[in-house]
Amino acid sequence: MSGARLDFSSHVDEATIGIRVSGRGDPMLARQLLSAVRKCLAEAPHAVVIDLTGLDDPAGECVPALLAAHRAAATVDPTVRLLVCVVAGGLARHTRRVGLSRLMPIFATSGQAHATLRAGAPMPAMRRRHFPAIHPSVASARALVGRACADWQLIHLRHPAGVVISELAANAVDHARRDFTVTLSLRGALLHMAVRDDNSTLPRLLDPAPIDALRPLDDHSRGLLLVAGHATAWGAMPCPGGKVVWATLRARPIGR
């Protein structure tokens, strides 16, 4: 077991994911960190901020993972920016030795990295709306997605995107029991949908249950199966003050 700990945070407003690594680095760290970055890339974020300021890694165990992560981020569509935060010391020397700063920007703090992102490239096309935790909000969230698909010339996604957002919104109403915010964004070839609430309990995909004619089709044990069946990728991640449950659908062929 690695002596390092990885924590995640999703910053919906910036379309950014943060990975904070703390503790003592060891040989297993490279595999864990690379696996974490690859999972984050599935969400098609604008950027991933890798915060290593809390990591004691004088031997530079994580450097190979950073190099591999750069290659992985460059091959997804759209490409994802990686930003790294390190403090002066052994790890910083290893990053300089391999020329990591030529591949990705390096900062002293995560605050500096996020400030750079906010001041940098334009964000993806985005729609956002806050909803109360009542059942009519599910239909309202679906209508929001339908209008966005029409405006963004994605009529072919109106039905699958509507199914997905209905399940994510229903999860917030029925299980999180919290008001929620829907954020839609067009990220390259992907339509990204996220539902944020202030309940930190992450949902999980359950095994399919036997069909029961007396049980509603939107039962929670089956709802996320519908999400998984329609979405290109989906997941859940902590964010400041709660969680984000997200899903992506391929809006157009890769490279277009």
Secondary structure by P-SEA (a helix, b strand, c coil): cccbbbbbbbbccccbbbbbbbcccccaaaaaaaaaaaaaaaacccbbbbbccccccccccaaaaaaaaaaaaaacccbbbbbbbbcccaaaaaaaaacccccbbbbccaaaaaaaaaaccccccbbbbbbccccaaaaaaaaaaaaaaaaaccccaaaaaaaaaaaaaaaaaccccccbbbbbbbccccbbbbbbccccbbbbbccccccccccccccccaaaaaaaaccccccccccccccccccccccccccc
